[in-house]
Amino acid sequence: MVFQARWRELKKAGWTSKLPTGLSVNFTYLKPGKAIKDVKGEDAFVGEEALMKYLDKIDLNALRAKKQARRDGSANAARRRNAAKAASIAIPDTAESSRVHTPAGRLLDHSPDNSLTRQTQASPPVSILGPESTPRPSVPQTPEALQPVSPHDTTYSPGSNGDHFDSSIEDVNHVAANDDPREFALLESDAENDDGDDKDQPGDTTDDGEVQLPVSPEMRFDDRLLSSLGGMESVASGIVPGNFLKEMGVNGWSELASHTPYDYLQEPYQPRSAGSMQEDYPHLYSGHSGPTSRALAAASTPSRALFYFFQPQLWEDIAAESTDYFLASIDERVEGQHAKQVARERKHREYKAKSREAIRKDVLKAPPIEARELCVFIGLLVARSIVPNKEKLANHWKTREEGAIPHGCFDRFTTHDGFMHISRNLHFSPNDDPAAKEDRAWKLRSVIDALHERFAAGFTPPAIIAFDEAMLSSHSTFNRLRVYIKDKSHKWGTKLIMLCCSTTACCIRILRKKERAGQTSSTDLNSGPAAVARNLQQVFGPTAPPTGQMRLVVMDRFYSSVPLSMQLLIMLIPKKKKGDKKKPPKIPKNRPKNIDRGTFIVAESLHVPAMRVLRWWDTRAVHLLCTGGSVQPGLVVRRDVMSGEQHEVACPRVVKDYQTYMGGVDVHDQLRLQRYLLQLCIMYKKYYKGLFLGLVDLAIINAYIVFNAARAASGHPKMSHELRLELCQLRDKDWEILSTNASFQPTPSKEPNARSAHRAGHKPLLNNEWRPGNNNQGRKRRTRVCKVCSLLKDTSSARGGDSSTYCSTCTLQTMSKKSMARRVFLCEKKRHTMKGELRSCFDIWHKCWSNGALAPAPQQGGRDRSVLGLRRGTKV
C-alpha cells in the first residue's frame, strides 16, 4: 500500500517502469530520461524492494539535513536577536535628520521634494533596553524611516545622530558608565546552551511553595464571543443564538490546513509515550478511579457484588409492592378465572366451573411474596439464560426425560406455581400515586432511582468516559417509550443514555427522560446535547472543580453541538465527538480517487482557541469536533470489509483516541445483549416487567466487573457462571444475615462437587419390619426388592435382588397408603460394575444415577411401577 502511494508520486515526476523479462517477476523502475542499461541502484531499480530502499535512503538524508538546518538555525538564534535589537537603536528620531545611511551605504533623502516625504516628530532618545523602557513615538515611522542599520556598519554622517548616540560605541554589548548593569542580560553565543534542555534557566518555572491556579473559564473564549453572547452565564446555560452560530460557521474558523500521510509513513515508527495523554489533554484528571473501596469490600462473592448495587432493601420494597398489587387485583383475577371456567364448561360438558367464592378462596391460599423468593426467581432466570429451553418455560419442571433430553431440575429450588405467582404479580410502583399520570416511566421509577444512587456510589469516574445510548430490548406495542435503533443487536426497545468507563465498561449513570404524558414541546431537554450536560452535572456537579482537573468525554455525532462544547469547557471537561457534517459543505459520500487514504484537514475556531474541527478520509469522510487532543499523525488499524485483512492507516491522534475510548457503552451492551439476556428468558405482555429484567441485567454486568476487579486486586483469576448458584441456594437464614449485617457472608459458598452436597442427606437405614425365622425360630428383618438389582438383572450376572436397607431421603409416589411402599430399597454390597468400578447399589443409585433421576428404563418391555412413579414425582 505504501509503495503504490509513492509510485503514484514518482509517475507524476516522470518515472517509468518496464515489464519483467525472462523468469523474473520484478518490474524495472527508471528515473526520468534513464534506460535499463544505466547504473543499477542509482538510475534503474529492479523490484519494489530496491526502489523503496533507495527512497528510504533519500528520505532519511533529507530528514537529517532538515534537522541539521534546524540545529544551525537555533545556534544563530541569539545572534539574530542581538542584531535585530542593535539595529533598532539606529532609528532617526528628530525632524532635523533628513538623511539616513543604509547598511549598503546608500543615503535616503527625506527632503520635501522627495516623493516619500513624511512629517516626523521629535522623540526621546532611544535606549538599547528596547521598547519596554522607552516611550514609543506618537506618529509611526514610514518603512524608509524604519530602515535598520547594521551593528557592524560604522559609517555615520557627522552630526546626524550625535546628540543621542555616541559614535564611539561600536559594540552593542557596551554598557555606558551611567547605565545599570542589572538591566542587561548576557546572550550566549554559538548555541552553547541551545540543545533543547533548559535545566539551567527554565523559561516557565514556579517555586516549590507556589501553586499553579487552574485556567479561568473566561480565558478559554475570545472576548468578542463573550460580549456577543452576553457573558459566561449565557455560555454556561448552553443557549447560543442561531444567528451567532451561522456567523461562526462562515467567519469563525481558520483556513483549512491539509495533512498528507506520506511524510509520517516514511519515518520510523515510534510508540506513543506514556505521558502523551497529559500532553494532548492538559489538566487531565489523574486521581483515583474505578470501584470504590466499599464496593470492592462487598464483592467477596458474586451475589454480594450484585446486592451492593441491587440492595436487599430494594428487593424488600419490590416484594411488598408485588404483594400489595396481588391483593388489589383479587377481584379482577377472580372474574377472569371464572369467565375462563364458564367458557370451558360450555365447551366440555363434563367439566364443572367453580363458583367465584371457591375461586377466591383458592387464589388467597398463595403465600405473600418474599424478597428471598425474588432472588431465587432471578437466579433461575439466569440459569435459564445459560442453558435455555427452546420449547417452553414449564419444561424446566418436567419429571421425566425424553430420549437424550433430561428432565427439569427447577423443582429443587421452587415449585412451578410459586415461580409463576411471582412472575404474574411482579410490581414496582403504586398505580394510585399522582405521579403515575405524569411520568411515563413511573412503573420503574423506584428501580431507576435506586440504581442511579448505587452506580454512583460504587464507581469513581475515571479520566476518560464514554457517553452513548443503550437499548433495553422491548417488542411490546404497549410500551410508549419504544424506539428503533438500527445499529443495536436488539433494534426495538427503550433507549437509555449511559455514561460508562471507557476502560472497564462499568456503567456510572443511566438516564431515562422524565417524559410527561401531555408534553408537546419541540425542545427536549433530556436527550441530545442537553442530556450530556445533565448527566455530567449530576455526576461531577454544576461547577468546575477547584483543582482545575478535567475529564475527557467521548461521544458520537448524535450529541455533537458547538454550544455544548463551549458549555463543557466551562465545566472543565474537554470533549471529543464525531459529527458536524456542515464543515465544510458538499462532502462526497465515498473518498475520491485523487485523495489518498489517511489525508485529513483541520480548521481551528477563532473564538474558542481549544476547539477544532477536522475531516479525516478513510473509505469515507470522518468528521470530528473536539475541544482538546492533538492533530499529530498516528496510526489506526482498520479492517477490510471484503477480505477481512487488517491495515494500518495514518490518522490524527485525536481519531485514534476516539477509536480507543468510544467503546465503553458498546462493550457494556455486548456483555448484556449478546448471550446471557434475562429479557429473552421469559416474555411478558406488560412491557415494564421485561424492562425490569433489563435493569437487573445492568446491575449484573456492573457486579461482574466489580467482582472480577476485586479478584484481580487479590491476585485471583476471573470467575463466571457463579451467580446463579448462590442466588438459587439462598435460604431464610442467609437472607436474614444479609439484611441485618452486610459484613457477614450472606450466601453459601459453592462446594467443589455440587452433587456431593446434594447427596449429603441420603443415608442407608435398616428396615424395621420383621418376619418369623426359619422353623418359626426367632425373627428376621423383612427384605424388599432392590431397585438397582431389578433394573440390572438382565444385564448383570451378579446374584441378588433383595435388601433390608433403604434410603433415608428418597421416596416414591404410589397409590398405596402404606409408608413402606414409598421407600427406595437398595443393596449395600458391591455386586454390579458401573463406569469400570465395582459399586454397591446404594452408590449406583445416588452417584451414577443422580438419586434415581437417570435410572434406565425396564428391560424386555417390563414395567417397573415404582420407577415410573419415581419419575412422576420423586421427593429428594
C-alpha positions in Angstrom: 0.0 0.0 0.0 2.9 2.4 0.8 4.7 1.5 -2.5 1.6 2.3 -4.5 1.2 5.7 -2.9 4.9 6.5 -3.6 4.8 5.2 -7.1 1.9 7.5 -8.0 4.0 10.4 -6.9 7.0 9.1 -8.9 4.9 8.7 -12.1 3.8 12.3 -11.9 7.5 13.3 -11.7 8.3 11.4 -14.9 9.4 7.9 -13.7 8.7 4.9 -15.9 8.5 1.2 -15.4 9.4 -1.8 -17.6 7.9 -5.2 -17.6 9.9 -8.1 -16.3 11.9 -10.3 -18.7 12.6 -14.0 -18.7 11.7 -15.8 -15.5 11.9 -12.6 -13.4 8.7 -11.3 -11.8 10.1 -7.9 -10.8 9.4 -4.7 -12.7 12.3 -2.3 -13.5 11.7 1.3 -12.4 13.6 4.1 -14.2 14.3 7.7 -13.4 13.2 10.3 -15.9 15.4 10.1 -19.0 17.2 6.9 -17.9 17.3 3.5 -19.5 17.7 -0.1 -18.3 21.4 -0.1 -19.2 22.2 2.7 -16.8 23.6 2.3 -13.3 21.7 -0.1 -11.2 20.7 1.3 -7.8 21.1 4.9 -9.0 19.2 5.3 -12.2 17.4 1.9 -12.6 15.9 -0.3 -9.9 14.8 -3.9 -10.2 11.9 -4.7 -7.9 9.8 -2.8 -5.4 12.2 -3.5 -2.6 15.2 -2.0 -4.3 13.2 1.2 -5.1 11.8 1.5 -1.6 15.3 1.2 -0.1 16.5 4.0 -2.4 13.6 6.2 -1.5 14.0 5.5 2.2 17.7 6.5 1.9 16.7 9.7 0.3 14.1 10.5 2.9 16.4 9.8 5.7 19.1 12.0 4.2 16.6 14.8 3.8 15.4 14.3 7.3 18.9 14.6 8.7 19.6 17.7 6.6 16.4 19.2 7.9 17.3 18.5 11.5 20.9 19.8 10.9 19.4 23.0 9.4 17.1 23.4 12.4 20.1 23.0 14.8 22.1 25.5 12.8 19.3 27.9 12.8 18.9 27.5 16.6 22.6 28.1 17.1 22.4 31.5 15.4 19.1 32.5 17.0 20.9 34.5 19.7 23.0 36.4 17.2 19.9 37.2 15.1 18.1 38.6 18.1 21.1 40.5 19.1 21.4 42.0 15.6 17.7 42.9 15.4 17.9 44.7 18.8 21.1 46.6 17.8 19.5 47.6 14.5 16.6 49.2 16.3 18.9 51.8 18.0 19.8 53.5 14.7 16.3 54.8 14.0 16.4 58.6 13.5 14.2 60.4 16.0 14.3 64.1 15.1 12.9 66.1 12.4 16.3 67.7 11.7 17.7 64.4 10.4 16.8 64.3 6.8 19.3 61.8 5.6 20.0 58.3 7.0 22.7 55.9 6.0 21.5 52.4 4.9 23.6 49.3 5.6 24.6 49.4 1.9 25.9 52.9 2.3 23.0 54.4 0.3 21.5 57.7 1.5 17.8 58.1 1.8 16.7 61.6 1.1 13.9 62.8 3.3 13.7 66.3 1.8 10.3 67.8 1.0 11.0 67.3 -2.7 11.2 63.6 -2.3 8.0 61.6 -3.1 8.4 59.6 0.2 8.2 62.8 2.3 6.7 62.2 5.8 6.5 64.5 8.7 8.3 63.3 11.8 8.2 64.5 15.4 10.9 64.6 17.9 11.1 61.6 20.2 13.1 60.9 23.3 16.5 59.2 23.0 16.2 55.5 22.1 17.8 53.2 24.7 19.3 49.8 24.0 16.9 48.4 26.5 14.2 48.2 23.9 10.6 49.5 23.7 9.7 48.4 27.2 12.0 51.1 28.8 11.5 53.8 26.2 8.2 55.5 25.2 7.1 54.9 21.6 6.8 57.9 19.2 3.3 59.2 18.8 3.5 59.0 15.0 4.6 55.7 13.4 7.6 55.8 11.1 7.5 55.0 7.4 9.2 51.9 6.1 12.1 54.1 5.0 12.4 55.7 8.4 12.4 52.3 10.0 15.2 51.1 7.7 17.6 49.2 10.1 21.3 50.0 10.4 23.7 47.1 10.8 25.5 47.0 14.1 28.7 46.2 12.1 28.4 49.3 9.9 30.4 52.2 11.4 29.8 54.7 8.6 27.8 57.6 10.0 27.4 61.1 8.8 28.8 63.7 11.3 26.1 65.1 13.4 23.3 63.0 12.0 22.6 61.3 15.3 25.4 62.6 17.5 23.1 64.2 20.1 21.5 60.9 21.1 24.0 58.2 20.2 27.7 58.0 20.9 29.5 57.3 17.7 32.5 55.8 19.5 30.4 52.9 20.7 30.8 50.1 18.1 29.8 47.1 20.2 26.1 46.6 21.1 27.1 44.9 24.3 28.8 48.1 25.5 27.4 49.4 28.8 27.8 53.1 29.4 29.1 54.4 32.7 25.7 55.8 33.7 23.8 52.5 32.9 22.8 49.9 35.5 24.4 46.6 34.6 21.5 44.7 36.3 19.2 45.8 33.5 21.2 43.9 30.9 21.3 40.1 30.3 24.1 38.1 28.8 23.4 36.4 25.4 25.1 33.1 24.9 26.9 32.8 21.7 27.5 29.9 19.3 24.5 28.0 20.7 26.4 26.8 23.7 23.1 26.1 25.6 20.7 25.6 22.7 20.3 21.8 22.8 16.7 22.0 23.8 17.4 21.4 27.5 16.5 24.3 29.7 17.5 22.8 33.0 19.9 25.7 33.8 17.4 28.5 33.3 13.9 27.3 32.6 11.7 29.7 30.9 8.5 28.9 32.9 9.1 27.7 36.4 7.4 28.0 39.7 8.7 27.9 43.2 8.2 24.8 45.3 5.7 26.5 47.5 3.8 28.2 44.7 0.6 26.6 43.5 -0.4 26.9 39.8 -4.0 28.0 39.7 -6.4 26.5 37.1 -7.1 28.4 34.0 -10.2 30.5 34.4 -13.1 29.6 32.1 -13.1 33.1 30.7 -9.6 32.6 29.3 -10.9 29.7 27.1 -13.0 32.0 25.0 -12.5 35.1 22.8 -13.6 38.4 24.3 -15.7 39.2 21.2 -17.5 35.9 21.7 -18.3 36.6 25.4 -19.5 40.1 24.5 -21.7 38.8 21.7 -23.3 36.1 23.8 -23.7 38.2 27.0 -21.1 36.8 29.2 -20.2 33.4 30.7 -23.7 32.9 32.1 -25.1 32.6 28.6 -22.4 30.1 27.5 -22.9 28.1 30.7 -26.6 27.8 30.0 -26.0 26.2 26.6 -28.3 28.7 24.9 -26.5 30.3 21.9 -28.4 32.4 19.3 -28.7 30.8 15.9 -27.5 33.9 14.1 -24.2 33.7 16.0 -23.8 30.1 15.1 -24.4 30.9 11.4 -21.9 33.7 11.5 -19.4 31.4 13.3 -19.8 28.8 10.6 -18.8 31.3 8.0 -16.2 33.5 9.6 -15.4 31.8 12.9 -12.8 29.3 11.6 -9.3 29.5 10.4 -8.1 28.4 6.9 -8.2 24.7 6.3 -4.8 23.0 6.8 -4.3 19.8 4.9 -2.1 16.9 6.1 -1.0 14.0 3.9 0.2 10.7 5.3 3.3 10.2 3.2 5.8 12.1 5.4 4.7 10.3 8.5 4.6 6.8 6.9 8.2 7.2 5.8 9.5 7.9 9.3 10.4 5.1 11.7 7.5 4.1 13.9 7.7 5.5 17.4 5.3 4.2 20.0 3.2 6.7 21.9 4.8 7.8 25.1 3.2 7.1 28.5 2.6 10.8 29.2 1.2 11.7 25.8 -2.4 11.9 27.1 -1.4 14.6 29.6 0.3 16.5 26.8 -2.6 16.2 24.4 -5.2 16.9 27.1 -3.7 19.3 29.6 -5.0 19.2 33.2 -6.5 15.7 32.6 -7.7 14.1 35.8 -5.0 11.8 37.4 -6.6 10.8 40.7 -8.2 7.6 41.9 -10.8 6.0 39.7 -12.5 2.6 39.4 -14.6 0.7 42.0 -14.7 2.3 45.4 -13.3 0.6 48.5 -16.7 -0.3 49.9 -17.7 -1.8 46.6 -14.6 -3.9 46.5 -15.0 -5.0 50.1 -18.6 -6.0 49.4 -17.7 -8.0 46.3 -16.3 -11.0 48.1 -18.8 -13.3 46.3 -20.8 -12.7 43.1 -24.1 -12.4 44.9 -22.7 -9.8 47.4 -21.4 -7.8 44.4 -25.0 -7.8 43.0 -26.5 -7.0 46.3 -24.2 -3.9 46.6 -25.9 -2.4 43.5 -29.3 -4.1 43.9 -29.6 -3.7 47.7 -31.7 -6.0 49.9 -33.9 -3.2 50.9 -34.9 -2.7 47.2 -35.8 -6.4 47.0 -37.9 -6.0 50.1 -39.7 -3.0 48.6 -40.4 -4.9 45.3 -41.7 -7.9 47.3 -44.0 -5.7 49.4 -45.3 -3.8 46.3 -45.9 -7.1 44.4 -47.9 -8.4 47.3 -50.0 -5.3 47.5 -50.6 -5.5 43.8 -51.7 -9.1 44.1 -54.2 -8.2 46.9 -55.5 -5.2 45.0 -56.2 -7.2 41.8 -58.0 -10.1 43.5 -61.4 -9.2 42.2 -60.2 -8.8 38.6 -58.3 -12.1 38.8 -61.3 -14.0 40.2 -63.6 -12.6 37.4 -61.1 -13.6 34.8 -60.7 -17.2 36.0 -64.4 -17.6 36.5 -65.1 -16.5 32.9 -62.5 -18.9 31.6 -64.0 -21.8 33.5 -67.5 -21.0 32.3 -66.3 -20.9 28.7 -64.6 -24.3 29.3 -67.8 -25.7 30.8 -69.8 -24.7 27.8 -67.3 -26.4 25.5 -66.8 -29.6 27.6 -70.0 -30.7 29.4 -68.1 -33.0 31.8 -66.2 -30.0 33.3 -67.8 -28.1 36.1 -66.9 -24.5 36.7 -66.2 -23.3 40.3 -68.1 -20.5 42.0 -66.5 -17.1 42.5 -66.2 -17.7 46.2 -64.3 -21.0 45.7 -62.0 -19.4 43.2 -61.3 -16.5 45.6 -60.6 -19.0 48.4 -58.1 -20.9 46.2 -56.4 -17.7 45.0 -56.0 -16.4 48.5 -54.1 -19.5 49.5 -51.0 -18.2 47.8 -48.5 -17.0 50.4 -47.1 -13.5 50.4 -44.1 -12.9 48.1 -40.8 -12.7 50.0 -37.6 -10.9 48.9 -35.6 -14.2 49.1 -38.0 -15.8 46.7 -37.5 -12.9 44.3 -33.7 -13.6 44.4 -34.3 -17.3 43.7 -36.6 -16.2 40.8 -33.8 -14.2 39.3 -31.3 -17.0 39.9 -33.5 -19.4 38.0 -33.8 -17.0 35.1 -30.0 -16.6 35.0 -29.7 -20.4 34.9 -32.3 -20.5 32.0 -30.2 -17.9 30.1 -27.1 -20.1 30.4 -29.0 -23.4 29.4 -32.1 -22.2 27.6 -35.1 -24.5 26.9 -36.3 -23.7 23.4 -39.7 -25.2 23.9 -41.3 -23.5 26.9 -40.5 -22.4 30.4 -42.6 -25.2 32.0 -40.3 -27.9 30.7 -37.8 -26.9 33.4 -40.2 -28.7 35.8 -40.6 -31.9 33.8 -40.2 -35.1 35.8 -39.2 -37.4 33.1 -36.6 -37.3 30.3 -37.4 -37.6 26.6 -34.6 -39.5 24.9 -31.4 -37.5 25.2 -33.2 -34.5 26.7 -33.1 -34.7 30.6 -35.9 -33.8 32.8 -36.0 -30.4 34.6 -34.5 -29.5 37.9 -36.1 -26.2 38.8 -38.4 -28.1 41.3 -35.4 -28.4 43.6 -35.5 -24.7 44.3 -39.1 -23.7 43.9 -42.4 -25.0 42.6 -43.8 -24.1 39.2 -46.9 -22.4 40.8 -44.6 -20.4 43.2 -42.5 -19.2 40.2 -45.5 -18.2 38.2 -47.1 -16.5 41.1 -44.1 -14.2 41.4 -44.0 -13.7 37.6 -47.7 -12.7 37.4 -47.6 -10.2 40.3 -44.3 -8.5 39.8 -44.8 -4.8 40.5 -42.6 -1.9 41.5 -44.6 1.4 42.0 -48.1 2.0 43.2 -50.6 2.8 40.5 -52.6 5.2 42.6 -49.7 7.7 43.0 -50.4 11.1 41.4 -47.0 10.9 39.6 -48.2 7.9 37.6 -50.3 10.1 35.4 -47.4 12.4 34.6 -44.3 10.2 34.4 -44.4 7.6 31.6 -41.6 5.7 33.2 -43.3 5.7 36.6 -43.7 1.9 36.6 -39.9 1.6 37.0 -39.0 4.9 38.6 -38.2 3.5 42.0 -35.8 0.9 40.5 -34.1 3.5 38.2 -33.6 6.0 41.1 -32.1 3.3 43.3 -29.7 2.2 40.6 -28.7 5.8 40.0 -27.6 6.1 43.6 -25.8 2.7 43.8 -24.0 3.1 40.5 -22.6 6.5 41.5 -21.6 5.2 45.0 -19.8 2.1 43.7 -17.6 3.6 41.0 -15.4 6.6 40.9 -15.4 8.2 37.4 -12.1 7.9 35.5 -10.3 10.5 33.4 -11.8 9.2 30.2 -15.5 8.3 30.0 -17.8 7.3 27.1 -21.3 8.7 26.5 -23.7 6.9 24.3 -27.2 5.4 24.0 -28.0 1.9 25.2 -31.1 -0.3 24.5 -33.4 -2.2 26.8 -35.0 -4.8 24.5 -38.8 -4.5 24.3 -41.0 -5.5 21.4 -44.3 -4.8 23.2 -46.6 -2.5 21.4 -47.9 -1.3 24.8 -44.5 0.3 25.5 -44.9 4.0 24.7 -41.2 4.5 25.2 -40.3 2.1 22.5 -37.9 3.4 19.8 -35.9 1.9 16.9 -32.1 1.9 16.7 -30.7 0.1 13.6 -27.2 -0.3 14.9 -28.1 -2.3 18.0 -28.3 -6.1 18.2 -31.9 -5.7 19.6 -33.3 -2.9 17.5 -36.6 -2.3 19.2 -36.8 -1.2 22.8 -36.4 1.6 25.3 -33.4 3.9 24.8 -31.3 4.7 27.8 -28.5 7.3 27.8 -25.5 5.8 29.6 -22.2 7.2 31.0 -19.6 4.4 31.1 -15.9 4.0 31.9 -14.0 3.8 28.6 -11.6 1.2 30.0 -13.7 -1.2 32.1 -17.1 -0.5 30.5 -18.7 -0.1 34.0 -21.9 1.9 33.9 -21.6 5.1 36.0 -25.0 6.6 35.3 -28.2 5.9 33.3 -30.8 8.4 32.2 -34.3 7.8 31.0 -36.0 11.1 30.4 -39.0 12.0 32.5 -41.3 12.5 29.7 -44.7 13.9 30.6 -47.8 12.4 29.3 -49.0 15.7 27.8 -45.7 17.1 26.7 -45.7 18.6 23.2 -42.7 20.9 23.3 -40.3 20.5 20.5 -37.3 21.2 22.8 -36.2 18.0 24.5 -34.1 18.9 27.5 -33.4 15.3 28.3 -31.8 14.0 25.1 -29.1 15.0 22.7 -26.6 17.7 23.9 -28.9 18.6 26.8 -28.6 15.0 28.1 -24.8 15.3 28.1 -24.8 18.4 30.3 -27.5 17.0 32.6 -25.7 13.7 33.2 -22.3 15.3 33.7 -23.7 17.9 36.1 -25.3 15.1 38.1 -22.0 13.2 38.3 -19.4 16.0 38.7 -21.5 18.9 39.9 -22.7 22.1 38.1 -19.4 24.0 38.7 -15.8 23.3 37.9 -13.6 21.5 40.4 -11.3 23.8 42.4 -8.2 21.9 41.3 -8.9 22.6 37.6 -8.6 18.9 36.6 -10.5 17.9 33.6 -12.1 14.7 32.2 -12.3 13.6 28.6 -15.8 12.7 27.4 -16.0 10.8 24.1 -19.3 10.7 22.3 -20.7 10.2 18.8 -22.2 12.8 16.4 -25.8 12.4 17.8 -24.7 14.6 20.7 -22.4 17.0 18.6 -23.0 20.6 19.3 -20.8 23.7 19.3 -22.7 25.3 22.2 -22.3 22.1 24.1 -18.6 22.1 23.6 -18.3 25.6 24.9 -20.6 24.7 27.8 -18.4 21.7 28.8 -15.3 23.8 28.6 -16.8 25.9 31.4 -17.3 22.7 33.4 -13.6 21.9 32.7 -14.5 18.8 30.6 -12.7 18.6 27.2 -14.9 17.0 24.6 -14.2 14.8 21.5 -17.1 13.8 19.4 -17.8 12.5 15.9 -20.0 14.7 13.8 -20.8 18.2 12.5 -21.0 17.5 8.8 -21.7 21.2 8.0 -18.0 22.0 7.9 -17.2 22.0 5.0 -20.3 21.5 2.9 -20.9 19.3 -0.1 -18.9 16.3 1.1 -18.9 13.2 -1.2 -20.2 10.0 0.3 -17.0 8.0 -0.6 -13.4 9.0 -0.7 -12.5 10.5 -4.1 -9.7 8.7 -6.0 -7.5 11.8 -6.0 -7.5 11.9 -2.2 -5.2 9.3 -0.5 -6.4 7.3 2.4 -5.3 8.9 5.7 -5.4 12.5 4.5 -7.0 15.0 6.9 -7.7 18.7 7.1 -8.0 20.8 10.2 -9.7 24.1 11.0 -9.4 25.9 14.3 -12.0 28.1 15.9 -11.2 31.8 16.0 -13.4 32.4 19.1 -12.6 29.3 21.1 -8.9 28.5 20.9 -9.2 24.9 22.1 -11.9 24.0 19.6 -11.0 22.2 16.3 -13.0 20.6 13.6 -11.3 18.1 11.2 -12.2 15.8 8.4 -10.2 12.5 8.0 -10.5 10.4 4.9 -10.9 6.7 5.5 -13.0 4.8 3.0 -15.5 7.6 3.8 -15.2 11.0 5.4 -15.0 11.1 9.2 -15.7 14.4 10.9 -14.7 15.2 14.5 -15.4 18.2 16.6 -13.1 18.4 19.6 -12.0 20.8 22.4 -8.7 19.0 23.1 -6.4 16.4 21.7 -3.6 16.5 19.2 -3.6 16.5 15.4 -0.1 15.0 15.2 -0.1 12.0 12.9 -0.6 8.5 14.2 -1.7 5.0 13.1 -5.0 3.3 13.4 -5.8 -0.3 12.5 -8.7 -0.7 10.0 -10.2 -4.0 8.8 -11.0 -4.5 5.1 -14.7 -5.3 4.7 -14.2 -7.7 1.7 -11.1 -9.6 2.7 -11.0 -9.1 6.5 -7.4 -8.1 6.4 -6.1 -5.5 8.8 -4.3 -2.4 7.5 -2.6 0.4 9.3 -3.9 3.8 8.2 -2.4 7.2 9.1 -4.7 9.4 11.1 -4.5 12.3 13.6 -4.0 11.1 17.2 -7.4 12.5 18.2 -9.1 10.0 15.8 -7.0 7.2 17.4 -8.2 8.4 20.9 -11.8 8.3 19.7 -11.5 4.8 18.4 -9.8 3.6 21.6 -12.1 5.1 24.2 -15.5 5.3 22.5 -16.4 1.6 23.0 -17.3 1.8 26.7 -21.1 1.7 26.3 -20.8 -0.7 23.3 -18.8 -3.2 25.4 -21.4 -3.0 28.2 -24.1 -3.6 25.6 -22.3 -6.6 24.2 -21.9 -8.2 27.7 -25.6 -7.6 28.3 -27.3 -8.2 25.0 -25.3 -10.7 23.1 -25.7 -14.0 25.0 -27.0 -14.1 28.6 -30.0 -11.8 28.5 -32.7 -12.2 31.1 -35.3 -10.4 28.9 -35.2 -13.3 26.5 -35.8 -15.9 29.2 -39.4 -15.0 29.7 -41.8 -12.8 27.6 -44.3 -10.5 29.2 -47.3 -8.7 27.8 -46.7 -6.0 30.4 -43.7 -4.2 29.0 -42.4 -2.9 32.3 -41.7 -6.4 33.6 -39.3 -7.0 30.7 -37.7 -3.6 31.2 -37.1 -4.5 34.9 -35.2 -7.6 33.8 -33.1 -5.3 31.6 -32.3 -3.1 34.6 -31.3 -6.3 36.5 -29.0 -7.1 33.6 -27.3 -3.7 34.0 -26.7 -4.4 37.7 -25.4 -7.9 37.0 -22.9 -6.6 34.4 -21.7 -3.9 36.9 -21.4 -6.6 39.6 -19.5 -8.8 37.3 -17.0 -6.0 36.5 -16.5 -5.0 40.2 -16.3 -8.7 41.4 -13.6 -9.5 38.9 -11.8 -6.3 39.7 -11.7 -7.3 43.4 -10.4 -10.8 42.4 -7.7 -9.2 40.2 -6.7 -7.0 43.1 -6.3 -10.1 45.3 -4.3 -12.0 42.7 -7.1 -14.4 41.8 -8.3 -15.4 38.3 -11.6 -14.2 36.9 -14.8 -16.2 37.5 -18.1 -16.5 35.7 -21.3 -18.6 35.9 -21.3 -18.5 39.7 -24.0 -16.0 40.4 -26.9 -18.4 39.6 -25.6 -21.0 42.2 -25.6 -18.5 45.0 -29.0 -16.9 44.2 -30.7 -20.3 43.9 -29.2 -21.6 47.2 -30.4 -18.6 49.3 -32.1 -19.7 52.4 -34.1 -17.8 55.0 -31.2 -17.7 57.5 -28.9 -16.4 54.7 -31.3 -13.6 53.8 -31.7 -12.7 57.5 -27.9 -12.4 57.9 -27.7 -10.4 54.7 -30.5 -8.0 55.7 -29.1 -7.4 59.2 -25.4 -7.4 58.8 -23.8 -6.8 55.4 -20.3 -7.6 56.7 -21.2 -11.3 57.1 -21.2 -13.9 54.3 -24.8 -13.9 53.2 -24.8 -16.8 50.8 -23.4 -20.3 51.0 -20.2 -20.9 49.1 -20.1 -23.4 46.3 -18.6 -26.8 47.2 -16.1 -28.5 44.8 -18.7 -31.1 43.9 -22.3 -29.9 43.8 -23.7 -33.5 43.7 -21.9 -34.4 46.9 -23.7 -31.6 48.7 -27.0 -32.8 47.3 -26.2 -36.4 48.5 -25.2 -35.3 52.0 -28.7 -36.1 53.4 -29.0 -39.5 51.8 -28.1 -42.3 54.3 -28.9 -46.0 54.4 -31.4 -47.1 57.1 -32.4 -50.6 58.2 -35.9 -51.8 57.7 -38.0 -52.0 60.9 -40.3 -54.7 59.6 -39.8 -58.2 61.0 -40.9 -61.7 59.9 -40.6 -65.1 61.7 -37.4 -67.0 61.3 -36.9 -70.4 59.8 -38.9 -73.1 61.5 -40.5 -70.3 63.5 -37.3 -69.8 65.4 -36.5 -66.2 66.2 -37.2 -63.4 63.7 -35.6 -61.8 60.7 -35.8 -58.4 59.0 -38.2 -58.4 56.1 -36.4 -57.7 52.7 -37.7 -55.9 49.7 -36.7 -55.8 46.0 -33.6 -53.7 45.4 -34.4 -51.1 42.7 -31.0 -51.2 41.1 -30.9 -55.0 41.0 -34.3 -55.2 39.5 -33.2 -52.8 36.6 -29.9 -54.6 36.0 -31.0 -58.2 36.4 -30.9 -58.8 32.7 -27.6 -57.1 32.1 -25.6 -58.3 35.1 -24.6 -61.8 36.1 -24.5 -60.9 39.8 -26.9 -62.6 42.1 -29.1 -60.8 44.5 -32.2 -58.6 44.3 -33.4 -58.2 47.9 -32.3 -55.8 50.5 -33.3 -54.8 54.0 -31.9 -51.2 53.8 -33.5 -48.2 52.2 -32.6 -44.5 51.6 -33.5 -42.1 54.3 -34.4 -39.3 51.9 -35.6 -40.8 48.5 -39.3 -41.6 48.4 -41.7 -42.9 45.7 -45.1 -41.6 44.9 -47.5 -44.6 44.7 -51.2 -45.2 45.2 -50.6 -47.3 48.3 -51.2 -45.8 51.7 -48.5 -47.8 53.4 -45.4 -45.9 54.2 -43.3 -49.0 53.4 -44.3 -48.8 49.7 -42.7 -45.3 49.3 -39.3 -46.4 50.4 -36.4 -47.0 48.0 -34.6 -50.2 49.0 -31.0 -50.5 47.9 -28.2 -53.1 48.4 -25.1 -52.1 50.3 -23.0 -54.9 48.9 -20.8 -54.3 45.8 -22.4 -56.5 43.2 -22.5 -54.5 40.0 -19.9 -52.8 37.9 -20.6 -49.3 36.8 -18.2 -47.0 34.9 -15.4 -49.5 35.2 -15.7 -49.9 39.0 -17.4 -52.4 41.3 -20.0 -50.4 43.2 -22.9 -51.0 45.7 -26.4 -50.4 44.6 -26.7 -47.5 47.0 -23.7 -45.7 45.3 -25.0 -46.6 41.8 -28.5 -45.1 42.6 -27.1 -41.8 44.1 -23.8 -41.2 42.4 -24.2 -42.8 38.9 -27.9 -42.3 38.5 -28.2 -38.9 40.3 -30.6 -40.1 43.0 -32.6 -42.2 40.5 -33.2 -39.5 38.0 -31.0 -41.1 35.4 -32.2 -44.7 36.1 -32.5 -46.8 32.9 -35.9 -47.9 31.6 -37.1 -51.5 32.4 -35.8 -54.2 30.1 -37.8 -56.6 27.8 -40.9 -54.4 27.8 -41.4 -54.9 31.5 -43.0 -52.2 33.6 -41.5 -51.2 36.9 -44.3 -49.2 38.6 -42.0 -47.9 41.3 -39.5 -46.4 38.9 -42.3 -44.8 36.8 -43.8 -43.4 40.0 -40.3 -42.1 40.9 -40.1 -40.2 37.6 -43.5 -38.8 38.0 -42.8 -37.2 41.4 -39.8 -38.1 43.4 -39.1 -36.1 46.5 -35.5 -35.9 47.4 
